[in-house]
Amino acid sequence: MAVQYSSVLVRYGEIAIKSDRTRRRMTSLLTRSIRGALREHSVTFKKVRVEYGRIFVDSDQAERAAEVTSQVFGVVSTSPVVVTDANLDIIVEQGLALARANFKEGLTFAVGARRVGTHDFTSQEVREILGARILKELADLNLRVNLSNPEQLIYVEVRNNLAYIFTDTVKGAGGMPTGSQGKVVCTVSTGLDSPIAAYKVMKRGCIPVFVHFDMFPYSSSQCKDLAIRQVRHLAGYVYGYEVKLYIIPHGEGMMCVQESCPAKLICIFCRRNMLRMARLVAIKENADAIVTGEIIGEQASQTSRNLRVTDAAVCDYPILRPCAGDDKVEIEHFAAKIGTYKFAEEGLSGCCGLVPDYPSIHADLETVENAEKNIDLSILNEQVENAEVIILRSGKSLS
């Protein structure tokens, strides 16, 4: 009997524990993103349908659809499935054919099953009868049963009048559907940390507005180009929403700051001004928070005291630091996972020539604020107005 995958079983996590009204809204957002991802990756499908606790993508390209769908925020895992009637004899025959096509010689296996609805057989009967048939009909493979840690698994999910049979599960991106939260301004440099911080809040359903501070003449033009490529990659995780990148010319403004403040505090002033400009972008974009990639203690400007002094520049927007408690090994592994490590490998992470030899690690807020009285901060508004705005995603409808 030939095996034909005709659908994808899509699992979600946190959405399932929400109230009925919230769950309906979030599954609607999730199916919208799934359709957008499939279309963007040229995967044909007939329908994306919702059942209680599950989403199904009916497609003749089910294996490819499972891979694409797994990378949509909100999806916990996917499986290409064989769809059949909820008849025990048919389930066993189709399950046997699927095992014959996928099981390897000499390995251990188990059969899993669950049911939703009323049937004239139990989940345990499915497990026992299908397992026995596999041992008998595939005796030449020398298979052994291991219920606790099988090397191969075949699973049957019976839902009302249909049964879904599969052997493979693709791990998903997880999180919450894009658009279930509002916009956030994500500041990005060209290093490892800030793209991961952006990814983490995107994974929680936020729509990113990216901001890169161009430090020319204190940095190379290559830094700007690298930042653009970096955020284009991140924008690829968003479907159905407009995504922008603001490139703010900050280098010339820092010339004035450099002339008016103590050298050891230059990084503190720079970061305070970056937050002020990020706030202006947040106001423009009606965003709810500002996201940075800072890690506690990772650099002199990122000590707990310096972060406190930096944050005091903006009091009406939360400053989110999703990577604050990570270490560099964790960051490197995460960057490799989401595909941003390759950008940092280009060796441009130190895209600023302003860093002093002995920066302050214990800045005093009163000292910083007094020094700022000598700086014309109105230039920050001008820098934001002069920003280059790149549309990374058009936000066209996916319905």
C-alpha positions as a Markdown table, in Angstrom:
| # | Residue | x | y | z |
|---|---|---|---|---|
| 1 | Met | 0.0 | 0.0 | 0.0 |
| 2 | Ala | 1.5 | 3.3 | -1.1 |
| 3 | Val | 1.9 | 6.0 | 1.6 |
| 4 | Gln | 0.6 | 9.5 | 0.7 |
| 5 | Tyr | 1.0 | 12.4 | 3.1 |
| 6 | Ser | -1.9 | 14.8 | 2.4 |
| 7 | Ser | -2.0 | 17.1 | 5.4 |
| 8 | Val | 0.2 | 18.7 | 8.2 |
| 9 | Leu | -0.8 | 18.4 | 11.8 |
| 10 | Val | 0.2 | 21.7 | 13.5 |
| 11 | Arg | 0.5 | 21.9 | 17.3 |
| 12 | Tyr | 0.5 | 25.0 | 19.4 |
| 13 | Gly | 1.3 | 25.5 | 23.1 |
| 14 | Glu | 0.4 | 28.5 | 25.2 |
| 15 | Ile | -2.6 | 29.4 | 23.0 |
| 16 | Ala | -4.4 | 26.3 | 24.3 |
| 17 | Ile | -4.6 | 27.6 | 27.9 |
| 18 | Lys | -6.0 | 31.0 | 27.0 |
| 19 | Ser | -9.7 | 31.9 | 27.4 |
| 20 | Asp | -12.0 | 30.8 | 24.5 |
| 21 | Arg | -12.1 | 34.3 | 23.1 |
| 22 | Thr | -8.4 | 34.9 | 23.3 |
| 23 | Arg | -7.7 | 31.4 | 21.8 |
| 24 | Arg | -9.9 | 32.1 | 18.9 |
| 25 | Arg | -8.2 | 35.4 | 18.2 |
| 26 | Met | -4.7 | 33.9 | 18.5 |
| 27 | Thr | -5.5 | 30.8 | 16.3 |
| 28 | Ser | -6.8 | 33.3 | 13.7 |
| 29 | Leu | -3.6 | 35.2 | 13.8 |
| 30 | Leu | -1.6 | 31.9 | 13.6 |
| 31 | Thr | -3.5 | 30.6 | 10.6 |
| 32 | Arg | -3.0 | 33.9 | 8.9 |
| 33 | Ser | 0.8 | 33.7 | 9.4 |
| 34 | Ile | 0.8 | 30.1 | 8.3 |
| 35 | Arg | -0.9 | 30.9 | 5.0 |
| 36 | Gly | 1.5 | 33.8 | 4.5 |
| 37 | Ala | 4.5 | 31.6 | 5.1 |
| 38 | Leu | 3.3 | 28.9 | 2.7 |
| 39 | Arg | 2.6 | 31.4 | 0.0 |
| 40 | Glu | 5.9 | 33.2 | 0.4 |
| 41 | His | 7.8 | 29.9 | 0.1 |
| 42 | Ser | 5.7 | 28.7 | -2.9 |
| 43 | Val | 4.2 | 25.7 | -1.1 |
| 44 | Thr | 0.8 | 24.8 | -2.5 |
| 45 | Phe | -2.1 | 24.1 | -0.1 |
| 46 | Lys | -5.8 | 23.6 | -0.3 |
| 47 | Lys | -6.9 | 24.8 | 3.1 |
| 48 | Val | -5.7 | 25.8 | 6.6 |
| 49 | Arg | -8.3 | 24.6 | 9.0 |
| 50 | Val | -8.7 | 24.8 | 12.8 |
| 51 | Glu | -9.9 | 22.1 | 15.1 |
| 52 | Tyr | -10.0 | 22.2 | 18.9 |
| 53 | Gly | -6.3 | 22.1 | 20.0 |
| 54 | Arg | -4.9 | 21.6 | 16.5 |
| 55 | Ile | -4.5 | 23.3 | 13.1 |
| 56 | Phe | -4.3 | 21.3 | 9.9 |
| 57 | Val | -2.8 | 22.3 | 6.6 |
| 58 | Asp | -4.2 | 20.2 | 3.7 |
| 59 | Ser | -1.4 | 20.0 | 1.1 |
| 60 | Asp | 0.0 | 17.7 | -1.6 |
| 61 | Gln | 3.4 | 19.0 | -0.5 |
| 62 | Ala | 2.9 | 18.1 | 3.1 |
| 63 | Glu | 6.5 | 17.4 | 4.0 |
| 64 | Arg | 7.7 | 20.7 | 2.7 |
| 65 | Ala | 4.6 | 22.4 | 4.3 |
| 66 | Ala | 5.5 | 20.9 | 7.7 |
| 67 | Glu | 9.1 | 22.4 | 7.5 |
| 68 | Val | 7.9 | 25.9 | 6.5 |
| 69 | Thr | 5.0 | 26.0 | 9.0 |
| 70 | Ser | 7.3 | 24.9 | 11.8 |
| 71 | Gln | 9.2 | 28.2 | 11.6 |
| 72 | Val | 6.1 | 30.3 | 12.2 |
| 73 | Phe | 5.9 | 31.9 | 15.6 |
| 74 | Gly | 3.3 | 30.2 | 17.7 |
| 75 | Val | 3.9 | 26.8 | 16.3 |
| 76 | Val | 5.3 | 24.2 | 18.7 |
| 77 | Ser | 5.7 | 21.4 | 16.2 |
| 78 | Thr | 4.4 | 19.9 | 13.0 |
| 79 | Ser | 4.0 | 16.5 | 11.4 |
| 80 | Pro | 3.2 | 15.5 | 7.9 |
| 81 | Val | 0.4 | 13.0 | 8.2 |
| 82 | Val | -1.5 | 10.3 | 6.3 |
| 83 | Val | -5.2 | 11.0 | 6.6 |
| 84 | Thr | -7.7 | 8.1 | 6.7 |
| 85 | Asp | -11.1 | 7.3 | 8.0 |
| 86 | Ala | -11.5 | 6.6 | 11.7 |
| 87 | Asn | -11.9 | 2.9 | 11.1 |
| 88 | Leu | -9.6 | 0.6 | 13.1 |
| 89 | Asp | -8.9 | -1.8 | 10.2 |
| 90 | Ile | -8.0 | 1.0 | 7.9 |
| 91 | Ile | -5.9 | 2.7 | 10.5 |
| 92 | Val | -3.9 | -0.5 | 11.1 |
| 93 | Glu | -3.4 | -1.0 | 7.4 |
| 94 | Gln | -2.2 | 2.5 | 6.8 |
| 95 | Gly | -0.1 | 2.5 | 9.9 |
| 96 | Leu | 1.6 | -0.7 | 8.8 |
| 97 | Ala | 2.3 | 0.8 | 5.4 |
| 98 | Leu | 3.8 | 3.9 | 7.0 |
| 99 | Ala | 6.0 | 1.8 | 9.3 |
| 100 | Arg | 7.2 | -0.3 | 6.3 |
| 101 | Ala | 8.2 | 2.9 | 4.5 |
| 102 | Asn | 10.0 | 4.5 | 7.4 |
| 103 | Phe | 11.3 | 2.0 | 9.9 |
| 104 | Lys | 14.9 | 0.9 | 9.9 |
| 105 | Glu | 16.2 | -2.5 | 10.5 |
| 106 | Gly | 17.2 | -3.5 | 14.1 |
| 107 | Leu | 15.8 | -0.5 | 15.9 |
| 108 | Thr | 13.3 | -0.2 | 18.7 |
| 109 | Phe | 9.8 | 1.3 | 18.2 |
| 110 | Ala | 6.6 | 2.2 | 19.9 |
| 111 | Val | 3.1 | 3.0 | 18.9 |
| 112 | Gly | 1.3 | 6.1 | 20.3 |
| 113 | Ala | -2.4 | 6.9 | 20.0 |
| 114 | Arg | -4.9 | 9.4 | 21.3 |
| 115 | Arg | -8.6 | 10.0 | 20.4 |
| 116 | Val | -11.0 | 13.0 | 20.4 |
| 117 | Gly | -14.6 | 12.0 | 20.0 |
| 118 | Thr | -16.6 | 8.7 | 20.3 |
| 119 | His | -15.3 | 5.5 | 18.6 |
| 120 | Asp | -15.9 | 1.8 | 18.9 |
| 121 | Phe | -12.3 | 1.2 | 19.8 |
| 122 | Thr | -9.9 | 2.6 | 22.5 |
| 123 | Ser | -6.5 | 4.3 | 22.1 |
| 124 | Gln | -5.0 | 1.2 | 23.9 |
| 125 | Glu | -6.5 | -1.1 | 21.2 |
| 126 | Val | -4.9 | 1.0 | 18.5 |
| 127 | Arg | -1.5 | 0.8 | 20.1 |
| 128 | Glu | -1.8 | -3.0 | 20.8 |
| 129 | Ile | -3.2 | -4.1 | 17.4 |
| 130 | Leu | -1.0 | -1.9 | 15.3 |
| 131 | Gly | 2.1 | -2.8 | 17.3 |
| 132 | Ala | 1.4 | -6.5 | 16.9 |
| 133 | Arg | 0.8 | -6.2 | 13.2 |
| 134 | Ile | 4.1 | -4.3 | 12.8 |
| 135 | Leu | 6.0 | -7.0 | 14.7 |
| 136 | Lys | 4.4 | -9.7 | 12.6 |
| 137 | Glu | 4.4 | -8.2 | 9.1 |
| 138 | Leu | 7.9 | -6.6 | 9.4 |
| 139 | Ala | 9.6 | -9.5 | 11.1 |
| 140 | Asp | 12.4 | -9.3 | 8.6 |
| 141 | Leu | 13.5 | -5.9 | 10.1 |
| 142 | Asn | 14.1 | -7.5 | 13.6 |
| 143 | Leu | 12.3 | -4.7 | 15.4 |
| 144 | Arg | 12.0 | -4.6 | 19.1 |
| 145 | Val | 9.4 | -2.7 | 21.3 |
| 146 | Asn | 10.6 | 0.0 | 23.7 |
| 147 | Leu | 7.8 | 2.0 | 25.2 |
| 148 | Ser | 10.0 | 4.3 | 27.3 |
| 149 | Asn | 12.7 | 5.4 | 24.8 |
| 150 | Pro | 11.9 | 4.1 | 21.3 |
| 151 | Glu | 14.2 | 4.9 | 18.4 |
| 152 | Gln | 11.3 | 4.9 | 16.0 |
| 153 | Leu | 7.7 | 6.1 | 16.8 |
| 154 | Ile | 4.5 | 5.8 | 14.9 |
| 155 | Tyr | 1.6 | 7.8 | 16.2 |
| 156 | Val | -2.1 | 7.8 | 15.5 |
| 157 | Glu | -4.3 | 10.7 | 16.4 |
| 158 | Val | -8.0 | 10.0 | 15.9 |
| 159 | Arg | -10.3 | 13.1 | 15.8 |
| 160 | Asn | -13.9 | 12.3 | 15.3 |
| 161 | Asn | -14.4 | 10.8 | 11.8 |
| 162 | Leu | -10.8 | 11.1 | 10.7 |
| 163 | Ala | -7.4 | 9.6 | 11.7 |
| 164 | Tyr | -4.0 | 11.1 | 11.3 |
| 165 | Ile | -1.0 | 8.8 | 11.2 |
| 166 | Phe | 2.7 | 10.0 | 11.3 |
| 167 | Thr | 6.2 | 9.0 | 12.2 |
| 168 | Asp | 8.1 | 12.4 | 12.1 |
| 169 | Thr | 7.8 | 15.5 | 14.2 |
| 170 | Val | 9.4 | 18.8 | 13.2 |
| 171 | Lys | 10.3 | 21.1 | 16.2 |
| 172 | Gly | 8.6 | 24.5 | 15.8 |
| 173 | Ala | 9.7 | 28.1 | 16.6 |
| 174 | Gly | 7.3 | 28.2 | 19.6 |
| 175 | Gly | 6.2 | 31.4 | 21.2 |
| 176 | Met | 3.0 | 33.4 | 20.3 |
| 177 | Pro | 1.6 | 34.4 | 17.0 |
| 178 | Thr | 2.9 | 37.6 | 15.4 |
| 179 | Gly | 0.5 | 40.4 | 16.0 |
| 180 | Ser | -0.8 | 39.1 | 19.3 |
| 181 | Gln | 1.2 | 41.9 | 20.9 |
| 182 | Gly | 1.9 | 45.4 | 19.7 |
| 183 | Lys | 5.0 | 47.1 | 18.1 |
| 184 | Val | 8.3 | 47.4 | 19.8 |
| 185 | Val | 11.4 | 49.4 | 18.8 |
| 186 | Cys | 14.3 | 47.0 | 18.5 |
| 187 | Thr | 17.8 | 48.7 | 18.5 |
| 188 | Val | 20.2 | 46.6 | 16.4 |
| 189 | Ser | 24.0 | 46.9 | 16.1 |
| 190 | Thr | 26.1 | 44.4 | 14.0 |
| 191 | Gly | 27.0 | 42.1 | 16.9 |
| 192 | Leu | 25.4 | 38.9 | 18.3 |
| 193 | Asp | 23.3 | 40.2 | 21.1 |
| 194 | Ser | 20.8 | 42.7 | 19.7 |
| 195 | Pro | 19.4 | 40.5 | 16.9 |
| 196 | Ile | 18.7 | 37.8 | 19.5 |
| 197 | Ala | 17.0 | 40.3 | 21.8 |
| 198 | Ala | 14.8 | 41.3 | 18.8 |
| 199 | Tyr | 14.1 | 37.7 | 17.9 |
| 200 | Lys | 13.0 | 36.9 | 21.5 |
| 201 | Val | 10.4 | 39.6 | 21.6 |
| 202 | Met | 9.3 | 38.8 | 18.1 |
| 203 | Lys | 8.8 | 35.3 | 19.3 |
| 204 | Arg | 6.4 | 36.6 | 21.9 |
| 205 | Gly | 4.1 | 38.1 | 19.3 |
| 206 | Cys | 5.6 | 41.6 | 19.0 |
| 207 | Ile | 5.9 | 43.4 | 15.7 |
| 208 | Pro | 9.4 | 44.9 | 15.4 |
| 209 | Val | 10.4 | 48.3 | 14.3 |
| 210 | Phe | 14.2 | 48.1 | 13.8 |
| 211 | Val | 16.5 | 51.0 | 14.6 |
| 212 | His | 20.2 | 51.1 | 13.7 |
| 213 | Phe | 22.5 | 54.0 | 14.7 |
| 214 | Asp | 25.0 | 54.8 | 12.0 |
| 215 | Met | 28.1 | 55.9 | 13.8 |
| 216 | Phe | 30.0 | 57.2 | 10.7 |
| 217 | Pro | 32.6 | 58.7 | 10.8 |
| 218 | Tyr | 33.4 | 56.6 | 13.9 |
| 219 | Ser | 32.5 | 53.4 | 12.0 |
| 220 | Ser | 32.9 | 52.0 | 8.5 |
| 221 | Ser | 30.0 | 52.1 | 6.0 |
| 222 | Gln | 30.2 | 48.3 | 6.0 |
| 223 | Cys | 28.6 | 48.4 | 9.4 |
| 224 | Lys | 25.5 | 50.0 | 8.0 |
| 225 | Asp | 25.3 | 47.5 | 5.2 |
| 226 | Leu | 25.8 | 44.6 | 7.6 |
| 227 | Ala | 23.0 | 45.9 | 9.8 |
| 228 | Ile | 20.6 | 46.1 | 6.9 |
| 229 | Arg | 21.3 | 42.5 | 5.9 |
| 230 | Gln | 21.0 | 41.4 | 9.5 |
| 231 | Val | 17.5 | 42.9 | 10.0 |
| 232 | Arg | 16.3 | 41.7 | 6.6 |
| 233 | His | 17.0 | 38.2 | 7.9 |
| 234 | Leu | 15.1 | 38.8 | 11.1 |
| 235 | Ala | 12.2 | 40.4 | 9.2 |
| 236 | Gly | 11.9 | 37.0 | 7.3 |
| 237 | Tyr | 10.2 | 35.6 | 10.4 |
| 238 | Val | 7.3 | 38.1 | 10.2 |
| 239 | Tyr | 4.3 | 37.5 | 7.9 |
| 240 | Gly | 1.5 | 40.0 | 7.1 |
| 241 | Tyr | 2.8 | 43.0 | 8.9 |
| 242 | Glu | 4.8 | 46.0 | 7.7 |
| 243 | Val | 8.4 | 45.9 | 9.1 |
| 244 | Lys | 10.6 | 49.0 | 9.0 |
| 245 | Leu | 14.2 | 49.8 | 9.6 |
| 246 | Tyr | 15.2 | 53.3 | 10.7 |
| 247 | Ile | 18.9 | 54.1 | 10.0 |
| 248 | Ile | 19.7 | 57.1 | 12.2 |
| 249 | Pro | 22.9 | 59.1 | 11.5 |
| 250 | His | 24.3 | 59.4 | 15.0 |
| 251 | Gly | 28.0 | 59.8 | 14.4 |
| 252 | Glu | 28.0 | 63.5 | 13.7 |
| 253 | Gly | 25.9 | 64.2 | 16.7 |
| 254 | Met | 28.4 | 62.4 | 18.9 |
| 255 | Met | 31.1 | 64.8 | 17.8 |
| 256 | Cys | 29.3 | 67.5 | 19.8 |
| 257 | Val | 28.9 | 65.2 | 22.8 |
| 258 | Gln | 32.5 | 64.2 | 22.6 |
| 259 | Glu | 33.6 | 67.9 | 23.0 |
| 260 | Ser | 31.3 | 68.5 | 26.0 |
| 261 | Cys | 31.7 | 65.4 | 28.3 |
| 262 | Pro | 34.4 | 63.4 | 30.1 |
| 263 | Ala | 35.9 | 60.8 | 27.9 |
| 264 | Lys | 35.3 | 58.0 | 30.4 |
| 265 | Leu | 31.5 | 58.7 | 30.2 |
| 266 | Ile | 31.3 | 58.9 | 26.4 |
| 267 | Cys | 29.6 | 55.5 | 26.1 |
| 268 | Ile | 27.0 | 56.4 | 28.7 |
| 269 | Phe | 26.1 | 59.6 | 26.9 |
| 270 | Cys | 25.9 | 57.7 | 23.6 |
| 271 | Arg | 23.6 | 55.1 | 24.9 |
| 272 | Arg | 21.4 | 57.6 | 26.7 |
| 273 | Asn | 21.0 | 59.5 | 23.4 |
| 274 | Met | 20.3 | 56.3 | 21.6 |
| 275 | Leu | 17.4 | 55.5 | 24.0 |
| 276 | Arg | 16.1 | 59.1 | 23.5 |
| 277 | Met | 16.0 | 58.6 | 19.8 |
| 278 | Ala | 14.5 | 55.2 | 20.0 |
| 279 | Arg | 11.8 | 56.8 | 22.2 |
| 280 | Leu | 11.1 | 59.3 | 19.4 |
| 281 | Val | 10.8 | 56.4 | 16.9 |
| 282 | Ala | 8.4 | 54.7 | 19.3 |
| 283 | Ile | 6.2 | 57.7 | 19.4 |
| 284 | Lys | 6.2 | 57.9 | 15.6 |
| 285 | Glu | 5.3 | 54.3 | 15.3 |
| 286 | Asn | 2.9 | 54.0 | 18.3 |
| 287 | Ala | 5.2 | 51.3 | 19.8 |
| 288 | Asp | 4.9 | 50.0 | 23.3 |
| 289 | Ala | 8.5 | 49.4 | 24.4 |
| 290 | Ile | 12.2 | 49.7 | 23.5 |
| 291 | Val | 14.3 | 46.6 | 23.1 |
| 292 | Thr | 18.1 | 46.4 | 23.4 |
| 293 | Gly | 20.6 | 43.5 | 23.3 |
| 294 | Glu | 22.6 | 44.5 | 26.4 |
| 295 | Ile | 23.9 | 41.7 | 28.7 |
| 296 | Ile | 24.6 | 42.6 | 32.4 |
| 297 | Gly | 28.4 | 43.0 | 32.8 |
| 298 | Glu | 29.2 | 42.1 | 29.2 |
| 299 | Gln | 30.8 | 45.5 | 28.5 |
| 300 | Ala | 31.8 | 48.4 | 30.7 |
| 301 | Ser | 28.7 | 50.3 | 29.7 |
| 302 | Gln | 26.5 | 47.4 | 30.7 |
| 303 | Thr | 27.3 | 47.1 | 34.4 |
| 304 | Ser | 24.2 | 47.2 | 36.5 |
| 305 | Arg | 24.9 | 50.7 | 37.7 |
| 306 | Asn | 25.6 | 52.0 | 34.1 |
| 307 | Leu | 22.3 | 50.4 | 32.9 |
| 308 | Arg | 20.5 | 52.2 | 35.6 |
| 309 | Val | 22.1 | 55.5 | 34.6 |
| 310 | Thr | 21.4 | 54.9 | 31.0 |
| 311 | Asp | 17.7 | 54.0 | 31.5 |
| 312 | Ala | 17.1 | 57.2 | 33.4 |
| 313 | Ala | 17.2 | 59.1 | 30.1 |
| 314 | Val | 13.8 | 57.6 | 29.2 |
| 315 | Cys | 11.1 | 57.3 | 31.8 |
| 316 | Asp | 7.8 | 56.8 | 29.8 |
| 317 | Tyr | 8.7 | 53.6 | 27.9 |
| 318 | Pro | 9.8 | 50.3 | 29.3 |
| 319 | Ile | 13.4 | 49.3 | 28.3 |
| 320 | Leu | 13.4 | 45.5 | 27.6 |
| 321 | Arg | 16.6 | 43.5 | 27.7 |
| 322 | Pro | 15.7 | 39.9 | 26.8 |
| 323 | Cys | 19.4 | 38.8 | 26.8 |
| 324 | Ala | 20.3 | 40.5 | 30.2 |
| 325 | Gly | 20.9 | 37.2 | 32.0 |
| 326 | Asp | 22.5 | 35.2 | 29.1 |
| 327 | Asp | 26.2 | 34.5 | 28.8 |
| 328 | Lys | 28.2 | 34.6 | 25.5 |
| 329 | Val | 28.2 | 30.8 | 25.0 |
| 330 | Glu | 24.4 | 30.8 | 25.2 |
| 331 | Ile | 24.3 | 33.8 | 22.8 |
| 332 | Glu | 26.5 | 32.1 | 20.3 |
| 333 | His | 24.4 | 29.0 | 20.3 |
| 334 | Phe | 21.2 | 31.0 | 19.9 |
| 335 | Ala | 22.6 | 33.0 | 17.1 |
| 336 | Ala | 23.6 | 29.9 | 15.2 |
| 337 | Lys | 20.1 | 28.5 | 15.8 |
| 338 | Ile | 18.3 | 31.5 | 14.3 |
| 339 | Gly | 20.8 | 32.2 | 11.5 |
| 340 | Thr | 22.3 | 35.5 | 12.7 |
| 341 | Tyr | 25.7 | 34.2 | 13.7 |
| 342 | Lys | 27.0 | 34.5 | 10.1 |
| 343 | Phe | 26.7 | 38.3 | 10.3 |
| 344 | Ala | 28.8 | 38.6 | 13.5 |
| 345 | Glu | 31.4 | 36.3 | 11.9 |
| 346 | Glu | 32.2 | 39.0 | 9.4 |
| 347 | Gly | 34.2 | 40.7 | 12.1 |
| 348 | Leu | 32.5 | 44.1 | 12.2 |
| 349 | Ser | 31.0 | 43.8 | 15.7 |
| 350 | Gly | 33.2 | 46.6 | 17.0 |
| 351 | Cys | 31.6 | 49.2 | 14.8 |
| 352 | Cys | 32.4 | 52.2 | 16.9 |
| 353 | Gly | 35.7 | 54.1 | 17.3 |
| 354 | Leu | 34.5 | 56.2 | 20.3 |
| 355 | Val | 35.1 | 53.7 | 23.1 |
| 356 | Pro | 37.7 | 55.1 | 25.5 |
| 357 | Asp | 40.6 | 53.1 | 26.9 |
| 358 | Tyr | 39.2 | 53.3 | 30.5 |
| 359 | Pro | 35.4 | 53.7 | 30.4 |
| 360 | Ser | 33.5 | 54.3 | 33.6 |
| 361 | Ile | 31.9 | 51.2 | 35.1 |
| 362 | His | 30.2 | 53.0 | 38.0 |
| 363 | Ala | 28.7 | 56.1 | 36.5 |
| 364 | Asp | 26.9 | 58.7 | 38.8 |
| 365 | Leu | 23.6 | 59.8 | 37.5 |
| 366 | Glu | 23.9 | 63.4 | 38.9 |
| 367 | Thr | 27.3 | 63.8 | 37.3 |
| 368 | Val | 25.9 | 62.6 | 33.9 |
| 369 | Glu | 22.9 | 64.8 | 34.0 |
| 370 | Asn | 24.9 | 67.9 | 35.0 |
| 371 | Ala | 27.3 | 67.3 | 32.1 |
| 372 | Glu | 24.3 | 66.9 | 29.7 |
| 373 | Lys | 23.3 | 70.5 | 30.5 |
| 374 | Asn | 26.2 | 71.6 | 28.3 |
| 375 | Ile | 24.9 | 69.5 | 25.3 |
| 376 | Asp | 22.3 | 70.6 | 22.8 |
| 377 | Leu | 20.0 | 67.6 | 22.8 |
| 378 | Ser | 17.7 | 69.1 | 20.2 |
| 379 | Ile | 20.1 | 67.6 | 17.6 |
| 380 | Leu | 18.5 | 64.2 | 18.4 |
| 381 | Asn | 15.2 | 65.2 | 16.9 |
| 382 | Glu | 17.0 | 66.3 | 13.8 |
| 383 | Gln | 18.8 | 63.0 | 13.6 |
| 384 | Val | 15.6 | 61.0 | 13.8 |
| 385 | Glu | 14.0 | 63.3 | 11.2 |
| 386 | Asn | 17.0 | 62.6 | 8.9 |
| 387 | Ala | 16.8 | 58.9 | 9.3 |
| 388 | Glu | 16.7 | 56.7 | 6.3 |
| 389 | Val | 13.6 | 54.5 | 6.5 |
| 390 | Ile | 13.7 | 51.1 | 4.7 |
| 391 | Ile | 10.5 | 49.0 | 4.3 |
| 392 | Leu | 11.6 | 45.4 | 4.9 |
| 393 | Arg | 8.0 | 44.0 | 4.8 |
| 394 | Ser | 5.1 | 45.5 | 3.0 |
| 395 | Gly | 2.4 | 44.3 | 5.4 |
| 396 | Lys | 0.0 | 43.2 | 2.6 |
| 397 | Ser | -3.0 | 41.2 | 3.6 |
| 398 | Leu | -2.6 | 37.4 | 4.0 |
| 399 | Ser | -6.3 | 36.6 | 4.4 |
